[in-house]
Amino acid sequence: MKPLNYLESECQQMQLISDRIRRLRDDGKLEAPAEAILKCLEELKRPYLTTFEEKLMGLIEIESRVVN
């Protein structure tokens, strides 16, 4: 495997994204499309979400009543 060499701040950002996804999944009330979006987001190979991805995650949080 190839090392990703992220900066500490990038690792922290990735952890925040991971925590948000975990909170949504722990709620256990997600519909299949939301699960599919979260699966794609957790497989990203970069330490940030695009504006569009952030909007998708935010919408899932609002609809699931899990607020960041």
PQR file with spaces between the fields and no chain letter, atoms N, CA, C, O and H, PARSE charges and radii, in Angstrom:
ATOM       1  N    MET     1       0.822   -1.177    0.000 -0.4000 1.5000
ATOM       2  CA   MET     1       0.000    0.000    0.000 -0.0000 2.0000
ATOM       3  C    MET     1       0.871    1.248    0.000  0.5500 1.7000
ATOM       4  O    MET     1       1.967    1.264    0.560 -0.5500 1.4000
ATOM       5  N    LYS     2       0.367    2.274   -0.631 -0.4000 1.5000
ATOM       6  CA   LYS     2       1.082    3.535   -0.732 -0.0000 2.0000
ATOM       7  C    LYS     2       0.707    4.449    0.443  0.5500 1.7000
ATOM       8  O    LYS     2      -0.480    4.646    0.706 -0.5500 1.4000
ATOM       9  H    LYS     2      -0.523    2.261   -1.086  0.4000 1.0000
ATOM      10  N    PRO     3       1.701    5.012    1.156 -0.5600 1.5000
ATOM      11  CA   PRO     3       1.379    5.925    2.255  0.2800 2.0000
ATOM      12  C    PRO     3       0.710    7.191    1.713  0.5500 1.7000
ATOM      13  O    PRO     3       1.028    7.649    0.615 -0.5500 1.4000
ATOM      14  N    LEU     4      -0.219    7.749    2.494 -0.4000 1.5000
ATOM      15  CA   LEU     4      -0.961    8.921    2.027 -0.0000 2.0000
ATOM      16  C    LEU     4      -0.315   10.241    2.443  0.5500 1.7000
ATOM      17  O    LEU     4      -0.596   11.272    1.831 -0.5500 1.4000
ATOM      18  H    LEU     4      -0.477    7.377    3.385  0.4000 1.0000
ATOM      19  N    ASN     5       0.538   10.239    3.462 -0.4000 1.5000
ATOM      20  CA   ASN     5       1.293   11.412    3.883 -0.0000 2.0000
ATOM      21  C    ASN     5       0.431   12.654    4.106  0.5500 1.7000
ATOM      22  O    ASN     5       0.708   13.709    3.536 -0.5500 1.4000
ATOM      23  H    ASN     5       0.766    9.402    3.960  0.4000 1.0000
ATOM      24  N    TYR     6      -0.600   12.537    4.919 -0.4000 1.5000
ATOM      25  CA   TYR     6      -1.454   13.673    5.240 -0.0000 2.0000
ATOM      26  C    TYR     6      -0.824   14.499    6.354  0.5500 1.7000
ATOM      27  O    TYR     6      -0.122   13.965    7.212 -0.5500 1.4000
ATOM      28  H    TYR     6      -0.826   11.680    5.382  0.4000 1.0000
ATOM      29  N    LEU     7      -1.076   15.794    6.335 -0.4000 1.5000
ATOM      30  CA   LEU     7      -0.679   16.671    7.423 -0.0000 2.0000
ATOM      31  C    LEU     7      -1.580   16.393    8.625  0.5500 1.7000
ATOM      32  O    LEU     7      -2.650   15.802    8.482 -0.5500 1.4000
ATOM      33  H    LEU     7      -1.646   16.228    5.637  0.4000 1.0000
ATOM      34  N    GLU     8      -1.140   16.822    9.809 -0.4000 1.5000
ATOM      35  CA   GLU     8      -1.932   16.617   11.023 -0.0000 2.0000
ATOM      36  C    GLU     8      -3.315   17.256   10.881  0.5500 1.7000
ATOM      37  O    GLU     8      -4.315   16.657   11.275 -0.5500 1.4000
ATOM      38  H    GLU     8      -0.271   17.302    9.925  0.4000 1.0000
ATOM      39  N    SER     9      -3.378   18.451   10.330 -0.4000 1.5000
ATOM      40  CA   SER     9      -4.674   19.131   10.164 -0.0000 2.0000
ATOM      41  C    SER     9      -5.585   18.364    9.204  0.5500 1.7000
ATOM      42  O    SER     9      -6.802   18.343    9.386 -0.5500 1.4000
ATOM      43  H    SER     9      -2.565   18.938   10.010  0.4000 1.0000
ATOM      44  N    GLU    10      -5.004   17.741    8.194 -0.4000 1.5000
ATOM      45  CA   GLU    10      -5.796   16.946    7.251 -0.0000 2.0000
ATOM      46  C    GLU    10      -6.323   15.683    7.927  0.5500 1.7000
ATOM      47  O    GLU    10      -7.450   15.259    7.674 -0.5500 1.4000
ATOM      48  H    GLU    10      -4.015   17.759    8.045  0.4000 1.0000
ATOM      49  N    CYS    11      -5.508   15.093    8.780 -0.4000 1.5000
ATOM      50  CA   CYS    11      -5.946   13.911    9.534 -0.0000 2.0000
ATOM      51  C    CYS    11      -7.099   14.273   10.469  0.5500 1.7000
ATOM      52  O    CYS    11      -8.045   13.500   10.621 -0.5500 1.4000
ATOM      53  H    CYS    11      -4.593   15.438    8.986  0.4000 1.0000
ATOM      54  N    GLN    12      -7.020   15.432   11.086 -0.4000 1.5000
ATOM      55  CA   GLN    12      -8.093   15.884   11.970 -0.0000 2.0000
ATOM      56  C    GLN    12      -9.378   16.107   11.181  0.5500 1.7000
ATOM      57  O    GLN    12     -10.461   15.749   11.644 -0.5500 1.4000
ATOM      58  H    GLN    12      -6.252   16.060   10.963  0.4000 1.0000
ATOM      59  N    GLN    13      -9.264   16.699    9.991 -0.4000 1.5000
ATOM      60  CA   GLN    13     -10.436   16.923    9.154 -0.0000 2.0000
ATOM      61  C    GLN    13     -11.067   15.596    8.743  0.5500 1.7000
ATOM      62  O    GLN    13     -12.290   15.464    8.746 -0.5500 1.4000
ATOM      63  H    GLN    13      -8.385   16.989    9.615  0.4000 1.0000
ATOM      64  N    MET    14     -10.246   14.624    8.392 -0.4000 1.5000
ATOM      65  CA   MET    14     -10.746   13.301    8.021 -0.0000 2.0000
ATOM      66  C    MET    14     -11.459   12.654    9.211  0.5500 1.7000
ATOM      67  O    MET    14     -12.473   11.979    9.037 -0.5500 1.4000
ATOM      68  H    MET    14      -9.252   14.731    8.390  0.4000 1.0000
ATOM      69  N    GLN    15     -10.932   12.859   10.411 -0.4000 1.5000
ATOM      70  CA   GLN    15     -11.555   12.307   11.612 -0.0000 2.0000
ATOM      71  C    GLN    15     -12.927   12.945   11.842  0.5500 1.7000
ATOM      72  O    GLN    15     -13.871   12.253   12.223 -0.5500 1.4000
ATOM      73  H    GLN    15     -10.108   13.408   10.553  0.4000 1.0000
ATOM      74  N    LEU    16     -13.047   14.245   11.617 -0.4000 1.5000
ATOM      75  CA   LEU    16     -14.333   14.928   11.773 -0.0000 2.0000
ATOM      76  C    LEU    16     -15.376   14.373   10.795  0.5500 1.7000
ATOM      77  O    LEU    16     -16.529   14.146   11.164 -0.5500 1.4000
ATOM      78  H    LEU    16     -12.280   14.807   11.307  0.4000 1.0000
ATOM      79  N    ILE    17     -14.960   14.163    9.562 -0.4000 1.5000
ATOM      80  CA   ILE    17     -15.864   13.593    8.556 -0.0000 2.0000
ATOM      81  C    ILE    17     -16.286   12.193    8.983  0.5500 1.7000
ATOM      82  O    ILE    17     -17.464   11.842    8.910 -0.5500 1.4000
ATOM      83  H    ILE    17     -14.024   14.347    9.262  0.4000 1.0000
ATOM      84  N    SER    18     -15.326   11.405    9.425 -0.4000 1.5000
ATOM      85  CA   SER    18     -15.609   10.044    9.884 -0.0000 2.0000
ATOM      86  C    SER    18     -16.569   10.044   11.067  0.5500 1.7000
ATOM      87  O    SER    18     -17.475    9.212   11.128 -0.5500 1.4000
ATOM      88  H    SER    18     -14.369   11.691    9.485  0.4000 1.0000
ATOM      89  N    ASP    19     -16.381   10.960   12.000 -0.4000 1.5000
ATOM      90  CA   ASP    19     -17.261   11.064   13.169 -0.0000 2.0000
ATOM      91  C    ASP    19     -18.686   11.407   12.754  0.5500 1.7000
ATOM      92  O    ASP    19     -19.644   10.849   13.289 -0.5500 1.4000
ATOM      93  H    ASP    19     -15.645   11.636   11.950  0.4000 1.0000
ATOM      94  N    ARG    20     -18.824   12.323   11.802 -0.4000 1.5000
ATOM      95  CA   ARG    20     -20.159   12.696   11.323 -0.0000 2.0000
ATOM      96  C    ARG    20     -20.860   11.494   10.691  0.5500 1.7000
ATOM      97  O    ARG    20     -22.041   11.254   10.940 -0.5500 1.4000
ATOM      98  H    ARG    20     -18.046   12.776   11.368  0.4000 1.0000
ATOM      99  N    ILE    21     -20.130   10.749    9.879 -0.4000 1.5000
ATOM     100  CA   ILE    21     -20.701    9.558    9.235 -0.0000 2.0000
ATOM     101  C    ILE    21     -21.101    8.531   10.292  0.5500 1.7000
ATOM     102  O    ILE    21     -22.177    7.939   10.206 -0.5500 1.4000
ATOM     103  H    ILE    21     -19.170   10.944    9.676  0.4000 1.0000
ATOM     104  N    ARG    22     -20.251    8.320   11.277 -0.4000 1.5000
ATOM     105  CA   ARG    22     -20.530    7.353   12.340 -0.0000 2.0000
ATOM     106  C    ARG    22     -21.793    7.739   13.107  0.5500 1.7000
ATOM     107  O    ARG    22     -22.627    6.881   13.395 -0.5500 1.4000
ATOM     108  H    ARG    22     -19.377    8.801   11.347  0.4000 1.0000
ATOM     109  N    ARG    23     -21.940    9.029   13.440 -0.4000 1.5000
ATOM     110  CA   ARG    23     -23.142    9.481   14.157 -0.0000 2.0000
ATOM     111  C    ARG    23     -24.406    9.198   13.348  0.5500 1.7000
ATOM     112  O    ARG    23     -25.423    8.777   13.898 -0.5500 1.4000
ATOM     113  H    ARG    23     -21.263    9.726   13.205  0.4000 1.0000
ATOM     114  N    LEU    24     -24.333    9.430   12.058 -0.4000 1.5000
ATOM     115  CA   LEU    24     -25.490    9.166   11.199 -0.0000 2.0000
ATOM     116  C    LEU    24     -25.818    7.679   11.165  0.5500 1.7000
ATOM     117  O    LEU    24     -26.984    7.294   11.253 -0.5500 1.4000
ATOM     118  H    LEU    24     -23.506    9.772   11.611  0.4000 1.0000
ATOM     119  N    ARG    25     -24.806    6.857   11.038 -0.4000 1.5000
ATOM     120  CA   ARG    25     -25.031    5.412   10.979 -0.0000 2.0000
ATOM     121  C    ARG    25     -25.517    4.862   12.319  0.5500 1.7000
ATOM     122  O    ARG    25     -26.347    3.953   12.351 -0.5500 1.4000
ATOM     123  H    ARG    25     -23.859    7.170   10.966  0.4000 1.0000
ATOM     124  N    ASP    26     -25.010    5.401   13.411 -0.4000 1.5000
ATOM     125  CA   ASP    26     -25.407    4.943   14.741 -0.0000 2.0000
ATOM     126  C    ASP    26     -26.884    5.202   15.011  0.5500 1.7000
ATOM     127  O    ASP    26     -27.516    4.488   15.789 -0.5500 1.4000
ATOM     128  H    ASP    26     -24.336    6.140   13.385  0.4000 1.0000
ATOM     129  N    ASP    27     -27.427    6.225   14.364 -0.4000 1.5000
ATOM     130  CA   ASP    27     -28.844    6.543   14.525 -0.0000 2.0000
ATOM     131  C    ASP    27     -29.711    5.391   14.026  0.5500 1.7000
ATOM     132  O    ASP    27     -30.784    5.140   14.575 -0.5500 1.4000
ATOM     133  H    ASP    27     -26.913    6.805   13.732  0.4000 1.0000
ATOM     134  N    GLY    28     -29.252    4.685   12.984 -0.4000 1.5000
ATOM     135  CA   GLY    28     -29.933    3.498   12.491 -0.0000 2.0000
ATOM     136  C    GLY    28     -31.212    3.725   11.719  0.5500 1.7000
ATOM     137  O    GLY    28     -31.946    2.772   11.458 -0.5500 1.4000
ATOM     138  H    GLY    28     -28.381    4.888   12.538  0.4000 1.0000
ATOM     139  N    LYS    29     -31.500    4.953   11.349 -0.4000 1.5000
ATOM     140  CA   LYS    29     -32.751    5.251   10.661 -0.0000 2.0000
ATOM     141  C    LYS    29     -32.542    5.750    9.237  0.5500 1.7000
ATOM     142  O    LYS    29     -33.420    6.413    8.685 -0.5500 1.4000
ATOM     143  H    LYS    29     -30.904    5.727   11.562  0.4000 1.0000
ATOM     144  N    LEU    30     -31.419    5.452    8.646 -0.4000 1.5000
ATOM     145  CA   LEU    30     -31.114    5.955    7.311 -0.0000 2.0000
ATOM     146  C    LEU    30     -31.782    5.115    6.228  0.5500 1.7000
ATOM     147  O    LEU    30     -31.865    3.890    6.322 -0.5500 1.4000
ATOM     148  H    LEU    30     -30.705    4.914    9.094  0.4000 1.0000
ATOM     149  N    GLU    31     -32.249    5.803    5.213 -0.4000 1.5000
ATOM     150  CA   GLU    31     -32.790    5.117    4.047 -0.0000 2.0000
ATOM     151  C    GLU    31     -31.620    4.692    3.158  0.5500 1.7000
ATOM     152  O    GLU    31     -30.510    5.207    3.294 -0.5500 1.4000
ATOM     153  H    GLU    31     -32.182    6.798    5.137  0.4000 1.0000
ATOM     154  N    ALA    32     -31.874    3.764    2.262 -0.4000 1.5000
ATOM     155  CA   ALA    32     -30.829    3.200    1.406 -0.0000 2.0000
ATOM     156  C    ALA    32     -30.056    4.268    0.611  0.5500 1.7000
ATOM     157  O    ALA    32     -28.830    4.180    0.545 -0.5500 1.4000
ATOM     158  H    ALA    32     -32.776    3.345    2.151  0.4000 1.0000
ATOM     159  N    PRO    33     -30.711    5.263    0.010 -0.5600 1.5000
ATOM     160  CA   PRO    33     -29.940    6.277   -0.727  0.2800 2.0000
ATOM     161  C    PRO    33     -28.966    7.049    0.160  0.5500 1.7000
ATOM     162  O    PRO    33     -27.853    7.359   -0.263 -0.5500 1.4000
ATOM     163  N    ALA    34     -29.383    7.361    1.390 -0.4000 1.5000
ATOM     164  CA   ALA    34     -28.487    8.053    2.312 -0.0000 2.0000
ATOM     165  C    ALA    34     -27.297    7.168    2.665  0.5500 1.7000
ATOM     166  O    ALA    34     -26.164    7.646    2.722 -0.5500 1.4000
ATOM     167  H    ALA    34     -30.288    7.110    1.734  0.4000 1.0000
ATOM     168  N    GLU    35     -27.546    5.896    2.899 -0.4000 1.5000
ATOM     169  CA   GLU    35     -26.452    4.944    3.171 -0.0000 2.0000
ATOM     170  C    GLU    35     -25.460    4.900    2.005  0.5500 1.7000
ATOM     171  O    GLU    35     -24.248    4.866    2.216 -0.5500 1.4000
ATOM     172  H    GLU    35     -28.466    5.508    2.852  0.4000 1.0000
ATOM     173  N    ALA    36     -25.981    4.900    0.783 -0.4000 1.5000
ATOM     174  CA   ALA    36     -25.120    4.847   -0.405 -0.0000 2.0000
ATOM     175  C    ALA    36     -24.242    6.093   -0.500  0.5500 1.7000
ATOM     176  O    ALA    36     -23.062    6.004   -0.840 -0.5500 1.4000
ATOM     177  H    ALA    36     -26.966    4.927    0.612  0.4000 1.0000
ATOM     178  N    ILE    37     -24.822    7.249   -0.199 -0.4000 1.5000
ATOM     179  CA   ILE    37     -24.043    8.496   -0.244 -0.0000 2.0000
ATOM     180  C    ILE    37     -22.953    8.464    0.818  0.5500 1.7000
ATOM     181  O    ILE    37     -21.810    8.831    0.546 -0.5500 1.4000
ATOM     182  H    ILE    37     -25.780    7.322    0.078  0.4000 1.0000
ATOM     183  N    LEU    38     -23.298    8.029    2.023 -0.4000 1.5000
ATOM     184  CA   LEU    38     -22.305    7.959    3.092 -0.0000 2.0000
ATOM     185  C    LEU    38     -21.184    6.984    2.751  0.5500 1.7000
ATOM     186  O    LEU    38     -20.020    7.239    3.062 -0.5500 1.4000
ATOM     187  H    LEU    38     -24.226    7.731    2.244  0.4000 1.0000
ATOM     188  N    LYS    39     -21.525    5.883    2.122 -0.4000 1.5000
ATOM     189  CA   LYS    39     -20.501    4.907    1.712 -0.0000 2.0000
ATOM     190  C    LYS    39     -19.513    5.552    0.744  0.5500 1.7000
ATOM     191  O    LYS    39     -18.303    5.364    0.867 -0.5500 1.4000
ATOM     192  H    LYS    39     -22.470    5.676    1.869  0.4000 1.0000
ATOM     193  N    CYS    40     -20.031    6.309   -0.212 -0.4000 1.5000
ATOM     194  CA   CYS    40     -19.155    7.005   -1.170 -0.0000 2.0000
ATOM     195  C    CYS    40     -18.276    8.037   -0.465  0.5500 1.7000
ATOM     196  O    CYS    40     -17.086    8.151   -0.760 -0.5500 1.4000
ATOM     197  H    CYS    40     -21.014    6.461   -0.312  0.4000 1.0000
ATOM     198  N    LEU    41     -18.864    8.783    0.463 -0.4000 1.5000
ATOM     199  CA   LEU    41     -18.109    9.820    1.158 -0.0000 2.0000
ATOM     200  C    LEU    41     -17.005    9.237    2.026  0.5500 1.7000
ATOM     201  O    LEU    41     -15.923    9.817    2.124 -0.5500 1.4000
ATOM     202  H    LEU    41     -19.830    8.690    0.703  0.4000 1.0000
ATOM     203  N    GLU    42     -17.263    8.101    2.654 -0.4000 1.5000
ATOM     204  CA   GLU    42     -16.230    7.524    3.522 -0.0000 2.0000
ATOM     205  C    GLU    42     -15.097    6.876    2.720  0.5500 1.7000
ATOM     206  O    GLU    42     -14.038    6.589    3.279 -0.5500 1.4000
ATOM     207  H    GLU    42     -18.142    7.630    2.574  0.4000 1.0000
ATOM     208  N    GLU    43     -15.299    6.646    1.443 -0.4000 1.5000
ATOM     209  CA   GLU    43     -14.260    6.039    0.609 -0.0000 2.0000
ATOM     210  C    GLU    43     -13.411    7.073   -0.121  0.5500 1.7000
ATOM     211  O    GLU    43     -12.525    6.702   -0.892 -0.5500 1.4000
ATOM     212  H    GLU    43     -16.159    6.880    0.989  0.4000 1.0000
ATOM     213  N    LEU    44     -13.661    8.350    0.102 -0.4000 1.5000
ATOM     214  CA   LEU    44     -12.870    9.398   -0.546 -0.0000 2.0000
ATOM     215  C    LEU    44     -11.410    9.298   -0.135  0.5500 1.7000
ATOM     216  O    LEU    44     -11.091    8.944    1.000 -0.5500 1.4000
ATOM     217  H    LEU    44     -14.380    8.651    0.728  0.4000 1.0000
ATOM     218  N    LYS    45     -10.552    9.607   -1.050 -0.4000 1.5000
ATOM     219  CA   LYS    45      -9.109    9.550   -0.781 -0.0000 2.0000
ATOM     220  C    LYS    45      -8.535   10.951   -0.613  0.5500 1.7000
ATOM     221  O    LYS    45      -7.401   11.225   -1.008 -0.5500 1.4000
ATOM     222  H    LYS    45     -10.811    9.895   -1.972  0.4000 1.0000
ATOM     223  N    ARG    46      -9.344   11.841   -0.013 -0.4000 1.5000
ATOM     224  CA   ARG    46      -8.880   13.199    0.258 -0.0000 2.0000
ATOM     225  C    ARG    46      -9.459   13.648    1.592  0.5500 1.7000
ATOM     226  O    ARG    46     -10.490   13.140    2.034 -0.5500 1.4000
ATOM     227  H    ARG    46     -10.265   11.619    0.308  0.4000 1.0000
ATOM     228  N    PRO    47      -8.794   14.600    2.228 -0.5600 1.5000
ATOM     229  CA   PRO    47      -9.179   14.980    3.594  0.2800 2.0000
ATOM     230  C    PRO    47     -10.234   16.077    3.686  0.5500 1.7000
ATOM     231  O    PRO    47     -10.301   16.776    4.697 -0.5500 1.4000
ATOM     232  N    TYR    48     -11.046   16.241    2.670 -0.4000 1.5000
ATOM     233  CA   TYR    48     -12.060   17.289    2.702 -0.0000 2.0000
ATOM     234  C    TYR    48     -13.250   16.873    1.850  0.5500 1.7000
ATOM     235  O    TYR    48     -13.162   15.962    1.027 -0.5500 1.4000
ATOM     236  H    TYR    48     -10.992   15.673    1.849  0.4000 1.0000
ATOM     237  N    LEU    49     -14.361   17.562    2.066 -0.4000 1.5000
ATOM     238  CA   LEU    49     -15.546   17.373    1.238 -0.0000 2.0000
ATOM     239  C    LEU    49     -15.674   18.579    0.314  0.5500 1.7000
ATOM     240  O    LEU    49     -15.380   19.707    0.709 -0.5500 1.4000
ATOM     241  H    LEU    49     -14.432   18.303    2.734  0.4000 1.0000
ATOM     242  N    THR    50     -16.111   18.335   -0.906 -0.4000 1.5000
ATOM     243  CA   THR    50     -16.398   19.451   -1.795 -0.0000 2.0000
ATOM     244  C    THR    50     -17.638   20.164   -1.282  0.5500 1.7000
ATOM     245  O    THR    50     -18.317   19.663   -0.386 -0.5500 1.4000
ATOM     246  H    THR    50     -16.349   17.418   -1.227  0.4000 1.0000
ATOM     247  N    THR    51     -17.934   21.312   -1.836 -0.4000 1.5000
ATOM     248  CA   THR    51     -19.134   22.051   -1.439 -0.0000 2.0000
ATOM     249  C    THR    51     -20.376   21.193   -1.644  0.5500 1.7000
ATOM     250  O    THR    51     -21.256   21.162   -0.784 -0.5500 1.4000
ATOM     251  H    THR    51     -17.382   21.719   -2.564  0.4000 1.0000
ATOM     252  N    PHE    52     -20.455   20.503   -2.763 -0.4000 1.5000
ATOM     253  CA   PHE    52     -21.597   19.639   -3.057 -0.0000 2.0000
ATOM     254  C    PHE    52     -21.690   18.490   -2.056  0.5500 1.7000
ATOM     255  O    PHE    52     -22.772   18.194   -1.548 -0.5500 1.4000
ATOM     256  H    PHE    52     -19.741   20.528   -3.462  0.4000 1.0000
ATOM     257  N    GLU    53     -20.561   17.843   -1.771 -0.4000 1.5000
ATOM     258  CA   GLU    53     -20.540   16.734   -0.808 -0.0000 2.0000
ATOM     259  C    GLU    53     -20.941   17.205    0.583  0.5500 1.7000
ATOM     260  O    GLU    53     -21.658   16.508    1.300 -0.5500 1.4000
ATOM     261  H    GLU    53     -19.682   18.084   -2.183  0.4000 1.0000
ATOM     262  N    GLU    54     -20.475   18.396    0.960 -0.4000 1.5000
ATOM     263  CA   GLU    54     -20.836   18.966    2.261 -0.0000 2.0000
ATOM     264  C    GLU    54     -22.345   19.213    2.337  0.5500 1.7000
ATOM     265  O    GLU    54     -22.964   18.974    3.374 -0.5500 1.4000
ATOM     266  H    GLU    54     -19.893   18.963    0.376  0.4000 1.0000
ATOM     267  N    LYS    55     -22.933   19.692    1.237 -0.4000 1.5000
ATOM     268  CA   LYS    55     -24.380   19.915    1.197 -0.0000 2.0000
ATOM     269  C    LYS    55     -25.138   18.594    1.332  0.5500 1.7000
ATOM     270  O    LYS    55     -26.141   18.523    2.042 -0.5500 1.4000
ATOM     271  H    LYS    55     -22.430   19.886    0.395  0.4000 1.0000
ATOM     272  N    LEU    56     -24.666   17.560    0.661 -0.4000 1.5000
ATOM     273  CA   LEU    56     -25.307   16.247    0.778 -0.0000 2.0000
ATOM     274  C    LEU    56     -25.255   15.736    2.215  0.5500 1.7000
ATOM     275  O    LEU    56     -26.261   15.280    2.757 -0.5500 1.4000
ATOM     276  H    LEU    56     -23.851   17.617    0.084  0.4000 1.0000
ATOM     277  N    MET    57     -24.087   15.816    2.819 -0.4000 1.5000
ATOM     278  CA   MET    57     -23.923   15.361    4.203 -0.0000 2.0000
ATOM     279  C    MET    57     -24.808   16.179    5.124  0.5500 1.7000
ATOM     280  O    MET    57     -25.468   15.622    6.002 -0.5500 1.4000
ATOM     281  H    MET    57     -23.269   16.187    2.378  0.4000 1.0000
ATOM     282  N    GLY    58     -24.833   17.486    4.939 -0.4000 1.5000
ATOM     283  CA   GLY    58     -25.668   18.343    5.766 -0.0000 2.0000
ATOM     284  C    GLY    58     -27.147   18.011    5.630  0.5500 1.7000
ATOM     285  O    GLY    58     -27.878   18.004    6.620 -0.5500 1.4000
ATOM     286  H    GLY    58     -24.297   17.938    4.226  0.4000 1.0000
ATOM     287  N    LEU    59     -27.588   17.738    4.413 -0.4000 1.5000
ATOM     288  CA   LEU    59     -28.984   17.379    4.196 -0.0000 2.0000
ATOM     289  C    LEU    59     -29.325   16.070    4.906  0.5500 1.7000
ATOM     290  O    LEU    59     -30.383   15.953    5.524 -0.5500 1.4000
ATOM     291  H    LEU    59     -26.995   17.745    3.608  0.4000 1.0000
ATOM     292  N    ILE    60     -28.444   15.103    4.819 -0.4000 1.5000
ATOM     293  CA   ILE    60     -28.675   13.826    5.506 -0.0000 2.0000
ATOM     294  C    ILE    60     -28.745   14.056    7.011  0.5500 1.7000
ATOM     295  O    ILE    60     -29.585   13.466    7.690 -0.5500 1.4000
ATOM     296  H    ILE    60     -27.584   15.197    4.317  0.4000 1.0000
ATOM     297  N    GLU    61     -27.858   14.920    7.542 -0.4000 1.5000
ATOM     298  CA   GLU    61     -27.884   15.221    8.974 -0.0000 2.0000
ATOM     299  C    GLU    61     -29.200   15.897    9.369  0.5500 1.7000
ATOM     300  O    GLU    61     -29.792   15.562   10.395 -0.5500 1.4000
ATOM     301  H    GLU    61     -27.176   15.399    6.990  0.4000 1.0000
ATOM     302  N    ILE    62     -29.649   16.843    8.555 -0.4000 1.5000
ATOM     303  CA   ILE    62     -30.905   17.535    8.856 -0.0000 2.0000
ATOM     304  C    ILE    62     -32.075   16.563    8.800  0.5500 1.7000
ATOM     305  O    ILE    62     -32.891   16.524    9.720 -0.5500 1.4000
ATOM     306  H    ILE    62     -29.168   17.115    7.722  0.4000 1.0000
ATOM     307  N    GLU    63     -32.165   15.786    7.741 -0.4000 1.5000
ATOM     308  CA   GLU    63     -33.280   14.848    7.579 -0.0000 2.0000
ATOM     309  C    GLU    63     -33.272   13.763    8.658  0.5500 1.7000
ATOM     310  O    GLU    63     -34.323   13.259    9.054 -0.5500 1.4000
ATOM     311  H    GLU    63     -31.502   15.817    6.993  0.4000 1.0000
ATOM     312  N    SER    64     -32.084   13.415    9.123 -0.4000 1.5000
ATOM     313  CA   SER    64     -31.963   12.381   10.159 -0.0000 2.0000
ATOM     314  C    SER    64     -32.043   12.984   11.559  0.5500 1.7000
ATOM     315  O    SER    64     -32.048   12.266   12.559 -0.5500 1.4000
ATOM     316  H    SER    64     -31.230   13.825    8.801  0.4000 1.0000
ATOM     317  N    ARG    65     -32.104   14.293   11.612 -0.4000 1.5000
ATOM     318  CA   ARG    65     -32.115   15.032   12.874 -0.0000 2.0000
ATOM     319  C    ARG    65     -30.857   14.764   13.705  0.5500 1.7000
ATOM     320  O    ARG    65     -30.884   14.773   14.936 -0.5500 1.4000
ATOM     321  H    ARG    65     -32.100   14.876   10.800  0.4000 1.0000
ATOM     322  N    VAL    66     -29.755   14.526   12.987 -0.4000 1.5000
ATOM     323  CA   VAL    66     -28.444   14.383   13.625 -0.0000 2.0000
ATOM     324  C    VAL    66     -27.654   15.596   13.187  0.5500 1.7000
ATOM     325  O    VAL    66     -27.188   15.664   12.050 -0.5500 1.4000
ATOM     326  H    VAL    66     -29.733   14.518   11.988  0.4000 1.0000
ATOM     327  N    VAL    67     -27.501   16.558   14.090 -0.4000 1.5000
ATOM     328  CA   VAL    67     -26.854   17.819   13.740 -0.0000 2.0000
ATOM     329  C    VAL    67     -25.425   17.800   14.209  0.5500 1.7000
ATOM     330  O    VAL    67     -25.117   17.362   15.318 -0.5500 1.4000
ATOM     331  H    VAL    67     -27.879   16.502   15.014  0.4000 1.0000
ATOM     332  N    ASN    68     -24.551   18.287   13.338 -0.4000 1.5000
ATOM     333  CA   ASN    68     -23.120   18.343   13.631 -0.0000 2.0000
ATOM     334  C    ASN    68     -22.829   19.360   14.711  0.5500 1.7000
ATOM     335  O    ASN    68     -21.673   19.545   15.090 -0.5500 1.4000
ATOM     336  H    ASN    68     -24.802   18.642   12.437  0.4000 1.0000
